[in-house]
Amino acid sequence: MEIVIIILLAIGSLLMLLGAIGLNRFPDIFMRMHAATKAPSLGALLMLMAFAFYFSDMETSIKAIVIIVFIFLTTPIASHAIAATAHRLKVKKWDKMEIDDLERDRKKN
């Protein structure tokens, strides 16, 4: 069981590290938002699973599940709100971005 816990913690930490690197390296807010939400969410899931396995009592497992559900419910909503606000404020996009589906859809309406 310890091997599984170590693997979950290692992969979760790696995903969070990759999210942090992406946050620093990506060129615009939309890509940075993606890096700040996708990888760390999965990393947190794996790390919380490892904690639940390590402590292996019902109280810790329930708390871990509640935190996981909270993260997976709030992260997409927050990232959507950030992206929509950035788009409405016409935040500068990456120079190589060719397609803006949101702008195209807004012009239709």
C-alpha positions, 0 to 999 in steps of 0.5 A: 500500500505504501508504494501506491501512496508514494506513486500517487503523491509523486504523480500529484506533485509532478502535475502541480509542478507542471501547472506552475511551470505552465503558469509561468511560461505560457504567453497569454491569460487564456493558456495560463488559466488552463495551466492553473486549473487542469493539471493542479486539479488532477494533482490535488485529486491524486494527493488527496487520494494518497492522504485518504489511503495513508490515514485510512479512516472514514473521517479523513476519507470523507474530508478528502472526498468533500475537498475533491468534489469542491475543487472539481465543482469550483475550478471550472466555474472560476476558470470560465469566469476568468476567461469570460471577463478577460475576453470582455475586457479585450485582454491581449491574446497571444500573437499566434492565436488564429481562431477566436470561437467566442468572438465569432459566436458573439458576432452571430448574435 
